[in-house]
């Protein structure tokens, strides 16, 4: 295992100096101990389910910031085993890099390996770039911020699925905007069947756009994420106003859930984008697992939310008034989000794609986005038309 970290991240070491510069020769005897204390003691490597024993420090090296040997394993291996940087380099300890070569004892190079880096302790914000070289296989690259947990370096489908179920569950619990939309969506619902229909429609819709985004069938522009975030805020305000105006009229709510679910699916994809690297070669099963995690989290939230709402409307406030009060509070929050997110959206300019192969691919992504917006518009229009028909029928009956 080859590791490179900034020497300044290694603490509790008295860095010897020579005429104000780092004394590299004097520091060399301390480097193996520093490598064990600050790197290998934090890193957990597993062969299958067995944690590997403590590694041996084979070589250490102090490198200049301009050194590019870690672009490949071969060049990094040669560099770490090369002669030490001379004292005449006249460098400062805060500016140089610390390279280490560790050696672990394993049973077979064909085993399933995983790692928990643990290097987030080296600083307030630690970005880790990790490359795994399986025997005879393509290099697998990862990049993550902080602690990613246990990373399966060549995951099986069930390992990837388990990770993404957990990610989907956590994303819903951490996503305030999705929780508020879910609250407004189910606020007037009391029976199981319409509740199940609405939540299922929302899940199916966000699954479609999440998978489409993961496979690249969406506009790849800087302004697209803030546009989607703005539309998510709009969906929250719309559902809140729907509850205030139409109350318990929930006949076509599943259509609204489906339309806005398409938008929320893009929001899920933005959160998932950095984690797709952990899917290995199991992208589709990981996406489906993420959706399962989202659905489980939604069910969990509903199991807590429905009894709380029932108790609120029974003992504290009448259902209609309570629905209006809760929806008004949510709408107030959504309006502020719309303002903030539209301001971010205005920072980007729109440009038509060029007429070439890349432009046609971009146009296909645009077509998908337009179809999704059209489906949303149709569902909202149908709901509006049904709302208009309702009062007219009542008037005819009175006559």
Buried (B, 14 or more C-beta within 10 A) or exposed (E): BBBBBBBBBBEEBEBBEEEEBBBBEBBBEBBBEBBBBBBBEBBBBBBEEEEBEEBEBBBBBBBEEEBEBBEEEEEBBEBBEEEBBEBEEEBEBEEBBBBBBBEBEBEEEEEBBBBBBBBBEBEEEBEBEBBBEEEEEEEBEBEBEEEBEEBBBBBEBEBBBBBBBBBBBBBBEEBEBBBBBBBBBBBBBBEEEBBEBBBBBBBBBBBBBBBBBBEEBBBEBEBBBBBBBBBBBBBBBBBBBBBBEBBEBBEBBBBBBBBBBBBBBBBBBBBBEEBBBBBBEBBEBBBBBBBBBBBBBBEEBBEEBBEEBEEBBEEEBEBEEBBBEBBEEBBEBBBEBBEEBBEBBEEBEEEEBEEEEEEEBBBBBBEBBEEBBEBBEEBBEBBEEBBEEEEEEEEEEEE
